[in-house]
Amino acid sequence: MDVSDILAAHAAKQKAVTVEKEIPLEVDTGFLTVTDLNPVDTESYEANLEEYLMSTARDGVQTLIASLFSLPTTSSPDGPLAQLPAPTTQLPRAKPLPKPKPMTKWEKFAKAKGIQKKRRDKKIWDEEKQEWVDRWGWKGANKAKEKQWLSEVPANADLDYDAAKVARDARKARVAKNEKQRQQNLARAAQEMGPSAAPPPVDVRKKQIDRTLAVTRTSTASMGKFDRKLEGEKKLKGMKRKFEPTEMSAESEKSHNLAILSKLDKEPVAKKSKKSAPSSGGSDVLNVRKAIRATSKGKGSAALASGGKGVKGKKGKR
């Protein structure tokens, strides 16, 4: 049986491993991305969109896989792993890259002496309880001496010697020492990184905390009315908006509109001639459009009539 025709037809269906295009594809193996800068083939795109997209995606994936197989590999339990190079594409960033964190005093000493950091387990075996307990925290092994029902008392101890209190004071002293070393490391790191990395002053930080606390108080449904106040908490001072009454007398409304028109009438003639269009009366003293827009912000048509009369009377007095 001659199967050469079948093999030839099957081979024709298989595309080549190498992808050849007019503009070579740009491959960034570090980011596992492929960029195709070739223009879109309009005829193929309009003839069969799905086939065109599949073909373009296939060429990009084939190029990426070929570049991965050319990288050096390392063996692992899951199989060979390719060692990706550093990315070559520069991605835009909203903020600059963070500066490397300065080493602490102990890290510098360990690096100079060649001491490797060994991570301790969070659980340790308790011989008395015969179970695994936490090394720190609530019911941690570091507090075991404070809760023992039987403790050894030194021979030269005082009569009021309290073993639990001594163990508790020693633990608090270690905590205070660690906190002091942490603050020293922060101050040293701020000095090395420059003045920009230094923490804000105490008074500035206090104002920021007060402001944040006051804003969080007003974020509740009752706007902080029924929230329990803290000791020494200051009330956030703000500006209260003043609203005019919905109903007012005709005299008050008239005086309010006249005040607006008087402000418009005091504007320079040159300034108003640029902004305003020619009015029906041909006068360049009053910006009619601006007056109508200012008086019609919720005052009603009655206010327009009264305002117009007030302007005429005022103009006649001049």
PyMOL commands that set and color helices and strands:
alter all, ss='L'
color gray80, all
select helices_A, chain A and resi 4-13+42-47+49-69+105-113+141-147+163-193+195-197+202-217+250-265+269-275+288-295+301-317
alter helices_A, ss='H'
color red, helices_A
select strands_A, chain A and resi 26-28+33-35+73-74+81-82+123-126+131-134
alter strands_A, ss='S'
color yellow, strands_A
deselect
rebuild
show_as cartoon
